[in-house]
């Protein structure tokens, strides 16, 4: 009876550890690294041969290995996706709790398979090498081919339970990638994504896949601009479309460098023009272009933000805030922007190739 009680205490400790560890890994994964443990383990004076990993100063071992050492049975029920601990049963290496087989690792596909475990064993995966279509000069530093393939496949397929993925080290690398995803977002928001059927995140804390979804609070703004988008779709040239969207946004906002007006406020019924700084203009214009299927990103100096659009087979500058404030169109489809140095030129070139492969060659 004492043995059963001890086994249950071990199992309870493991369950509590899981409850504590999973949120911690999600919230503070940038501080955690899993490495093979070099410590030895003993039971009743006898050394045990356990495969263990050290994470944040704690040793983690397989529950089955503990069961074998202590001699209690552990099995997996695939039907309920649960682990069964049987302290009164002797250990068995191949005794399932139900007739269903334990799920095997699945090969990633282009369609979600949410009912199966998603387990990875490589540093990156995508269904094809999309980077072969891009200008190879843009792959520098953080912005490598694996990241390109991960984001590009998501742009084509949307959010997936079996997505393309790569490894991005936490720290400066991760911050740079998050910035790229933010600059890419328009109607859809691009974010770091972990599938809900992913089973071994603790082994791959640098894992990065991407989701691409329309936020719920963007549905109303999208509905609000539908008459404008319908008008744009009837236009024949890209230049005409961009000019129309520039002029439309100028009727909704007025420049004030200390004010903000988000997408949900800008594209909603309101009286008068909303005060907004350059960042609000740029984000709103990117939203409009995204809805109209016009490639568009934001670009910034240290104190100003505007847009780049792809029109007539070239990337051109559009600064709606400047145009509105100065009642001009001098920064509407301009080939260059004097005295406005891009603070992240490598990221900008990478983004151009994501939206329009080959556009910087």
C-alpha positions as CSV (number, residue, x, y, z in Angstrom):
1,X,0.0,0.0,0.0
2,X,2.9,2.3,0.8
3,X,4.4,1.7,-2.6
4,X,1.1,2.6,-4.3
5,X,1.0,5.8,-2.2
6,X,4.5,6.7,-3.2
7,X,3.8,6.1,-6.9
8,X,0.7,8.3,-6.7
9,X,2.8,11.0,-5.0
10,X,5.3,10.8,-7.9
11,X,2.5,11.0,-10.4
12,X,0.9,14.0,-8.6
13,X,4.3,15.7,-8.6
14,X,4.6,15.2,-12.3
15,X,1.1,16.5,-12.9
16,X,1.7,19.6,-10.8
17,X,5.0,20.1,-12.6
18,X,3.2,20.0,-15.9
19,X,0.7,22.6,-14.8
20,X,3.4,24.9,-13.6
21,X,5.9,24.3,-16.5
22,X,3.6,24.7,-19.5
23,X,2.5,28.3,-18.9
24,X,6.1,29.1,-17.8
25,X,7.5,27.8,-21.1
26,X,4.9,29.8,-23.1
27,X,5.4,33.0,-21.2
28,X,9.2,32.9,-20.6
29,X,10.5,30.5,-23.2
30,X,13.2,33.0,-24.3
31,X,14.9,32.3,-20.9
32,X,14.7,28.5,-21.2
33,X,17.0,26.0,-22.9
34,X,16.7,22.2,-22.8
35,X,20.1,20.4,-22.6
36,X,21.0,16.8,-22.0
37,X,21.5,16.4,-18.2
38,X,24.8,15.1,-16.9
39,X,23.5,14.2,-13.5
40,X,23.2,10.6,-12.2
41,X,20.1,9.2,-10.5
42,X,19.9,6.6,-7.8
43,X,17.1,4.5,-6.2
44,X,17.8,2.5,-3.0
45,X,21.5,3.0,-3.6
46,X,21.3,1.6,-7.2
47,X,22.2,3.9,-10.1
48,X,19.5,4.2,-12.7
49,X,20.0,4.6,-16.4
50,X,17.6,7.5,-17.1
51,X,17.6,9.8,-20.1
52,X,17.1,13.3,-18.6
53,X,17.1,16.9,-19.8
54,X,17.9,20.0,-17.7
55,X,15.5,22.9,-18.2
56,X,16.0,26.1,-16.1
57,X,17.9,24.2,-13.4
58,X,15.4,21.3,-13.2
59,X,15.8,17.7,-14.4
60,X,13.1,16.2,-16.6
61,X,12.8,12.5,-17.3
62,X,10.3,10.3,-19.2
63,X,7.3,9.1,-17.2
64,X,7.7,5.6,-18.7
65,X,11.3,5.5,-17.5
66,X,10.2,6.3,-14.0
67,X,7.6,3.6,-14.2
68,X,10.2,1.0,-15.4
69,X,12.5,2.0,-12.5
70,X,9.9,1.9,-9.8
71,X,7.9,-0.9,-11.5
72,X,4.5,0.7,-12.1
73,X,2.7,0.7,-15.5
74,X,2.3,3.8,-17.7
75,X,0.3,3.7,-20.9
76,X,-1.2,6.1,-23.5
77,X,-4.8,6.2,-24.5
78,X,-4.9,7.7,-28.0
79,X,-8.7,7.8,-28.1
80,X,-8.8,10.3,-25.2
81,X,-5.3,11.7,-25.7
82,X,-4.4,11.0,-22.1
83,X,-1.7,9.2,-20.0
84,X,-2.8,6.4,-17.7
85,X,-0.8,5.6,-14.5
86,X,-1.5,2.2,-13.0
87,X,0.5,1.9,-9.7
88,X,-0.9,-1.6,-8.9
89,X,0.2,-3.0,-12.3
90,X,3.8,-4.1,-13.1
91,X,5.6,-2.1,-15.8
92,X,5.0,-3.2,-19.4
93,X,6.8,-1.6,-22.3
94,X,4.0,-2.2,-24.7
95,X,0.7,-2.4,-22.8
96,X,-1.7,0.3,-24.1
97,X,-4.7,1.3,-21.9
98,X,-7.1,0.8,-24.8
99,X,-6.9,-1.2,-28.0
100,X,-6.0,2.0,-29.9
101,X,-2.5,2.5,-31.0
102,X,-0.3,5.3,-29.7
103,X,-0.1,8.0,-32.4
104,X,3.1,8.3,-34.4
105,X,4.8,11.4,-35.5
106,X,3.2,12.7,-38.7
107,X,4.8,14.2,-41.7
108,X,3.7,17.9,-42.1
109,X,1.2,18.4,-44.9
110,X,-0.4,21.4,-46.5
111,X,-3.7,20.6,-44.7
112,X,-4.4,20.7,-41.0
113,X,-4.6,17.3,-39.3
114,X,-5.8,18.4,-35.8
115,X,-6.6,15.0,-34.6
116,X,-3.0,13.7,-34.7
117,X,0.0,14.7,-32.7
118,X,2.3,17.2,-34.4
119,X,5.9,16.3,-33.5
120,X,9.0,17.7,-35.2
121,X,12.5,16.5,-35.4
122,X,14.3,18.9,-37.7
123,X,15.3,22.5,-37.5
124,X,13.0,23.7,-40.3
125,X,10.4,22.4,-42.8
126,X,8.3,23.7,-45.7
127,X,6.5,21.9,-48.5
128,X,8.8,23.6,-51.0
129,X,11.7,26.0,-51.2
130,X,9.9,29.2,-52.0
131,X,13.2,31.1,-51.6
132,X,14.4,30.0,-55.0
133,X,12.0,32.5,-56.5
134,X,13.5,35.4,-54.5
135,X,16.5,37.6,-55.0
136,X,19.3,35.7,-53.1
137,X,20.8,39.0,-52.0
138,X,18.0,39.6,-49.4
139,X,19.0,36.5,-47.3
140,X,21.3,38.1,-44.7
141,X,21.6,37.8,-40.9
142,X,18.3,36.9,-39.3
143,X,16.5,36.9,-42.7
144,X,17.5,33.5,-44.1
145,X,15.8,31.2,-46.5
146,X,14.2,29.1,-43.8
147,X,12.4,32.1,-42.4
148,X,11.4,33.2,-45.9
149,X,9.9,29.8,-46.6
150,X,8.0,29.7,-43.3
151,X,6.4,33.1,-43.8
152,X,5.8,32.7,-47.6
153,X,4.0,29.3,-47.1
154,X,1.8,30.9,-44.5
155,X,1.0,33.8,-46.8
156,X,-0.2,31.3,-49.4
157,X,-1.9,28.7,-47.2
158,X,-3.0,30.7,-44.1
159,X,-2.9,29.3,-40.6
160,X,-2.2,25.6,-40.5
161,X,-2.1,22.8,-37.8
162,X,0.9,21.5,-39.7
163,X,2.7,24.7,-40.8
164,X,6.0,25.5,-42.2
165,X,8.4,26.3,-39.5
166,X,12.0,27.3,-38.6
167,X,14.1,28.0,-35.6
168,X,14.6,31.6,-34.5
169,X,16.8,32.3,-31.4
170,X,15.2,34.3,-28.7
171,X,16.6,37.8,-28.3
172,X,17.5,40.2,-31.1
173,X,16.7,37.5,-33.8
174,X,13.2,37.0,-32.5
175,X,12.6,40.8,-32.1
176,X,13.6,41.3,-35.7
177,X,11.3,38.6,-36.9
178,X,8.3,40.0,-34.9
179,X,9.0,43.4,-36.4
180,X,8.9,41.9,-39.9
181,X,5.6,40.2,-39.2
182,X,4.1,43.5,-37.9
183,X,5.2,45.4,-41.0
184,X,3.7,42.7,-43.1
185,X,0.3,42.7,-41.4
186,X,-2.6,44.4,-43.2
187,X,-6.1,43.0,-43.1
188,X,-4.6,39.8,-41.9
189,X,-2.4,39.8,-38.8
190,X,0.8,37.7,-38.9
191,X,2.0,36.4,-35.6
192,X,4.1,33.6,-34.0
193,X,2.0,30.5,-34.0
194,X,2.2,27.2,-32.1
195,X,-0.4,24.6,-33.3
196,X,-2.7,23.3,-30.5
197,X,-1.7,19.7,-31.4
198,X,2.0,20.4,-31.0
199,X,3.5,18.0,-28.5
200,X,7.2,18.7,-28.0
201,X,7.5,22.5,-27.7
202,X,9.8,22.0,-24.7
203,X,12.4,20.4,-27.0
204,X,12.2,23.2,-29.5
205,X,11.9,26.5,-27.6
206,X,13.2,28.4,-30.6
207,X,10.4,27.0,-32.8
208,X,8.6,29.5,-35.0
209,X,5.6,29.0,-37.3
210,X,3.4,31.9,-38.4
211,X,-0.4,32.4,-38.2
212,X,-2.3,34.6,-40.7
213,X,-5.8,35.5,-39.6
214,X,-8.2,38.4,-39.8
215,X,-8.6,39.7,-36.2
216,X,-12.3,39.8,-35.1
217,X,-12.2,43.5,-34.5
218,X,-11.1,44.1,-38.1
219,X,-14.3,42.6,-39.5
220,X,-16.3,45.8,-39.0
221,X,-13.6,48.1,-40.6
222,X,-13.4,45.7,-43.5
223,X,-17.1,45.9,-44.0
224,X,-17.0,49.7,-43.7
225,X,-14.5,50.1,-46.6
226,X,-16.2,47.7,-49.0
227,X,-17.7,50.5,-51.2
228,X,-14.2,52.0,-51.5
229,X,-12.7,48.6,-52.4
230,X,-15.4,48.0,-54.9
231,X,-14.7,51.3,-56.6
232,X,-10.9,50.4,-56.6
233,X,-11.6,47.1,-58.3
234,X,-13.2,48.8,-61.2
235,X,-10.1,50.8,-61.9
236,X,-7.7,49.6,-64.6
237,X,-4.3,50.8,-63.3
238,X,-2.4,50.3,-60.1
239,X,-1.5,54.0,-60.0
240,X,-5.1,55.1,-60.2
241,X,-6.0,52.7,-57.3
242,X,-3.2,54.0,-55.0
243,X,-4.1,57.6,-55.8
244,X,-7.7,56.9,-55.0
245,X,-6.9,55.3,-51.7
246,X,-4.5,58.1,-50.7
247,X,-7.2,60.7,-51.4
248,X,-9.9,58.7,-49.5
249,X,-7.7,58.4,-46.4
250,X,-7.1,62.1,-46.4
251,X,-10.8,62.6,-46.0
252,X,-10.9,60.5,-42.8
253,X,-7.8,61.8,-41.0
254,X,-6.0,65.1,-40.3
255,X,-2.3,65.2,-39.2
256,X,-1.4,65.7,-35.6
257,X,2.0,64.3,-34.5
258,X,0.8,63.6,-30.9
259,X,-2.4,61.8,-31.8
260,X,-3.3,58.2,-32.8
261,X,-6.2,56.7,-34.7
262,X,-6.3,53.0,-35.1
263,X,-7.8,51.0,-37.9
264,X,-11.0,50.3,-35.9
265,X,-11.6,54.1,-35.3
266,X,-10.5,55.3,-38.7
267,X,-12.7,52.9,-40.7
268,X,-15.9,53.4,-38.7
269,X,-18.7,56.0,-38.8
270,X,-17.5,59.3,-37.3
271,X,-18.0,63.0,-37.7
272,X,-15.2,65.2,-38.9
273,X,-11.6,64.1,-39.5
274,X,-9.8,62.1,-36.8
275,X,-6.4,63.5,-35.6
276,X,-3.6,61.1,-36.3
277,X,0.2,60.9,-36.5
278,X,2.2,59.4,-39.3
279,X,2.1,55.8,-37.9
280,X,-1.7,55.8,-37.9
281,X,-1.8,57.0,-41.5
282,X,0.7,54.4,-42.6
283,X,-1.1,51.5,-40.8
284,X,-4.5,52.6,-42.2
285,X,-3.1,52.9,-45.7
286,X,-1.6,49.4,-45.5
287,X,-5.0,48.1,-44.4
288,X,-6.6,49.7,-47.4
289,X,-4.0,48.4,-49.8
290,X,-4.2,44.9,-48.3
291,X,-8.0,44.8,-48.8
292,X,-7.4,45.9,-52.4
293,X,-4.7,43.3,-53.0
294,X,-2.0,45.9,-53.5
295,X,1.4,44.9,-52.1
296,X,2.2,47.4,-49.3
297,X,4.5,47.6,-46.3
298,X,5.4,50.3,-43.8
299,X,8.9,51.8,-43.7
300,X,10.3,54.1,-41.0
301,X,13.1,56.4,-40.1
302,X,13.8,56.9,-36.4
303,X,10.9,59.4,-36.1
304,X,8.6,59.0,-39.2
305,X,6.6,56.2,-40.9
306,X,5.1,55.9,-44.3
307,X,4.5,53.2,-47.0
308,X,6.0,51.4,-49.9
309,X,3.6,50.0,-52.6
310,X,4.3,47.8,-55.6
311,X,2.9,49.4,-58.7
312,X,4.0,49.2,-62.3
313,X,6.6,46.6,-61.5
314,X,8.4,48.7,-59.0
315,X,8.3,49.7,-55.3
316,X,7.3,53.3,-54.8
317,X,6.9,55.6,-51.7
318,X,3.6,56.9,-50.5
319,X,3.4,59.2,-47.5
320,X,-0.3,59.9,-46.9
321,X,0.4,61.9,-43.7
322,X,2.8,64.2,-45.6
323,X,0.5,64.6,-48.5
324,X,-2.5,65.4,-46.3
325,X,-0.7,67.8,-44.0
326,X,0.9,69.8,-46.9
327,X,-2.0,69.5,-49.3
328,X,0.3,68.0,-52.0
329,X,0.9,64.8,-53.9
330,X,4.7,65.1,-54.0
331,X,5.1,61.9,-51.9
332,X,2.5,59.9,-53.9
333,X,4.2,57.1,-55.9
334,X,7.7,58.6,-55.6
335,X,10.7,56.6,-56.6
336,X,12.8,57.9,-53.7
337,X,12.4,59.8,-50.5
338,X,15.3,62.2,-50.0
339,X,16.6,62.6,-46.4
340,X,14.5,59.7,-45.1
341,X,16.9,56.9,-44.4
342,X,15.3,53.5,-43.8
343,X,16.2,52.4,-40.3
344,X,15.8,48.7,-41.2
345,X,16.9,48.3,-44.9
346,X,17.6,44.6,-44.8
347,X,14.2,43.9,-43.3
348,X,12.6,46.1,-46.0
349,X,14.3,44.2,-48.8
350,X,13.2,40.9,-47.3
351,X,9.6,42.1,-47.0
352,X,9.6,43.2,-50.6
353,X,10.6,39.7,-51.7
354,X,8.0,38.1,-49.5
355,X,5.2,40.1,-51.0
356,X,6.5,40.0,-54.6
357,X,9.1,37.4,-55.2
358,X,11.8,38.6,-57.5
359,X,10.8,42.3,-57.2
360,X,14.2,43.5,-56.0
361,X,16.3,41.7,-58.7
